[in-house]
Amino acid sequence: MPLRNDMICVYIVRPDAYGQSFEFLQLRRAADDYLGGTWQSVYGLSEPGETAVAAALRELHEETGLTPAEFYRVGMASAFYTSNNDTTWVVPTFCAIVQRTDQVNLNAENDELRWIPRAEAAEAFMWPSDRAAIEQGNRE
């Protein structure tokens, strides 16, 4: 069974309107894209020779047009299996903190965006690995 580690995930966070907490950005995958209609973080594949950090920053900019004010690795990697290609994926995970006033510019992979309050984020993400990463962030 192949093991791949060339996918990345980026959670995008901004301060809430009161500066007391924060919100997570979710992107809705375009209907004609893989997992179309689902709300996700930024996911993408690294290019040959590209580090995970460089891939995460590139994918963040390609999918949202955002440049983070701060950028961190999350203290975990998610893992999942895809049966269509019998592959196990290990996904390094990052957090991009952006300014509240930054404008999101979606690319063709996504057709809508929404900001989710921190208190509602764990329920708004569909993957168990997303919920685990958010829970880890809520403890810190």
C-alpha positions as CSV (number, residue, x, y, z in Angstrom):
1,M,0.0,0.0,0.0
2,P,1.5,3.4,-1.0
3,L,2.1,6.0,1.7
4,R,2.1,9.6,0.6
5,N,3.0,12.8,2.5
6,D,2.8,15.4,-0.3
7,M,-0.6,16.9,0.8
8,I,-0.9,19.8,3.2
9,C,-3.7,21.4,5.1
10,V,-3.9,25.0,6.2
11,Y,-6.4,26.4,8.7
12,I,-7.0,30.1,8.3
13,V,-7.8,32.2,11.3
14,R,-8.6,35.8,11.9
15,P,-9.6,37.8,15.1
16,D,-13.3,38.1,15.7
17,A,-15.2,41.4,15.5
18,Y,-14.6,42.1,19.2
19,G,-10.9,41.0,19.4
20,Q,-11.8,38.5,22.1
21,S,-11.6,35.3,20.1
22,F,-11.1,34.2,16.5
23,E,-12.9,32.8,13.5
24,F,-11.9,30.0,11.1
25,L,-12.3,30.4,7.3
26,Q,-14.0,27.6,5.4
27,L,-14.1,27.3,1.7
28,R,-16.8,25.4,-0.2
29,R,-15.4,23.2,-2.9
30,A,-16.8,23.9,-6.3
31,A,-19.5,21.5,-7.5
32,D,-17.3,20.1,-10.3
33,D,-14.2,19.6,-8.1
34,Y,-13.3,16.6,-5.9
35,L,-15.6,16.6,-2.9
36,G,-17.7,19.4,-4.5
37,G,-20.1,21.2,-2.2
38,T,-18.2,20.4,1.0
39,W,-16.8,23.0,3.4
40,Q,-13.1,22.6,4.0
41,S,-9.8,24.2,4.9
42,V,-7.2,24.8,2.3
43,Y,-5.8,21.4,1.1
44,G,-3.3,20.9,-1.7
45,L,-0.4,18.9,-3.0
46,S,3.2,19.9,-2.9
47,E,5.1,20.2,-6.1
48,P,8.3,18.2,-6.7
49,G,11.1,19.4,-4.5
50,E,8.8,21.8,-2.6
51,T,8.8,21.7,1.2
52,A,5.5,21.3,3.1
53,V,5.8,24.8,4.5
54,A,6.3,26.3,1.0
55,A,3.4,24.2,-0.4
56,A,1.2,25.4,2.4
57,L,2.0,29.0,1.8
58,R,1.6,28.6,-2.0
59,E,-1.7,26.8,-1.7
60,L,-3.0,29.4,0.8
61,H,-2.2,32.2,-1.7
62,E,-3.6,30.3,-4.7
63,E,-6.9,29.3,-3.1
64,T,-7.6,32.5,-1.1
65,G,-5.1,35.3,-2.2
66,L,-4.1,35.7,1.4
67,T,-0.7,36.3,2.9
68,P,-0.6,35.4,6.6
69,A,0.5,37.9,9.2
70,E,1.7,34.8,11.2
71,F,2.1,31.2,10.2
72,Y,2.6,28.1,12.4
73,R,2.7,24.4,12.1
74,V,0.0,22.7,14.0
75,G,1.4,20.1,16.5
76,M,-0.1,17.2,14.6
77,A,-0.4,15.6,11.2
78,S,-3.6,14.0,10.0
79,A,-3.7,10.6,8.4
80,F,-6.4,9.0,6.2
81,Y,-6.9,6.3,3.7
82,T,-8.3,6.5,0.2
83,S,-9.7,3.3,-1.3
84,N,-9.8,4.5,-4.9
85,N,-6.0,4.4,-5.0
86,D,-5.3,2.2,-2.0
87,T,-3.2,5.0,-0.4
88,T,-2.6,6.2,3.1
89,W,-1.9,9.9,3.3
90,V,0.0,11.7,6.1
91,V,-0.9,15.4,6.0
92,P,1.3,18.1,7.7
93,T,-1.0,20.8,9.1
94,F,-0.5,24.5,9.4
95,C,-2.3,27.6,10.8
96,A,-2.3,30.9,9.0
97,I,-3.4,34.0,11.0
98,V,-4.6,36.8,8.8
99,Q,-5.9,40.3,9.5
100,R,-9.6,40.8,9.9
101,T,-9.6,43.3,7.1
102,D,-7.8,41.0,4.6
103,Q,-9.9,40.2,1.5
104,V,-10.3,36.6,0.4
105,N,-10.1,36.0,-3.3
106,L,-11.3,32.5,-4.2
107,N,-9.9,30.6,-7.1
108,A,-11.9,28.2,-9.3
109,E,-11.5,25.3,-6.8
110,N,-14.0,27.0,-4.4
111,D,-17.2,28.8,-5.0
112,E,-18.1,30.3,-1.6
113,L,-16.5,31.2,1.8
114,R,-17.7,31.6,5.3
115,W,-16.1,32.5,8.7
116,I,-17.0,30.3,11.6
117,P,-16.7,31.5,15.2
118,R,-14.2,29.5,17.3
119,A,-16.9,28.1,19.6
120,E,-18.7,26.6,16.5
121,A,-15.7,25.5,14.5
122,A,-15.3,21.9,15.7
123,E,-18.9,21.1,14.7
124,A,-18.6,22.9,11.3
125,F,-15.7,20.8,10.0
126,M,-16.5,17.4,8.6
127,W,-13.2,15.5,9.1
128,P,-12.3,14.0,12.5
129,S,-8.7,15.3,11.9
130,D,-10.1,18.8,11.5
131,R,-12.0,18.6,14.8
132,A,-8.9,17.2,16.6
133,A,-6.7,20.0,15.3
134,I,-9.2,22.6,16.3
135,E,-9.6,21.0,19.7
136,Q,-5.9,21.1,20.2
137,G,-5.8,24.8,19.3
138,N,-8.7,25.5,21.8
139,R,-6.6,24.0,24.6
140,E,-3.6,26.2,23.9
